[in-house]
C-alpha cells in the first residue's frame, strides 16, 4: 500500500478517534464502560483495516499509543 493512502487512512482514524472522547479522556462518563470502549475501537479498526488487514484491536491501540507518544515528543521540541 502506498504511503499516501496509509497517511489518509491514519488521518481518518485520528479524526474518528477525536470524535470518541470516551476512548482517550479519562474523565469522560463512558471511559470506564468496557463495552462502549470496545465498540469504539472496533469502529476504528474497520477504518484502520484498510492499511493493515491483519490488524487487531491490540495492534490498533499500540499504533495510537505510538502516535500519541511521537506527537508529545515533537511538541516538546517545538516548545
Buried (B, 14 or more C-beta within 10 A) or exposed (E): EEEEEEEEBBEBBBEBBEEBBBBBEEEBEBBEEEEBBEEBBEBBBEBBBBBBEEBEBEEBBEBBEEBEEEEEEEEEEEE
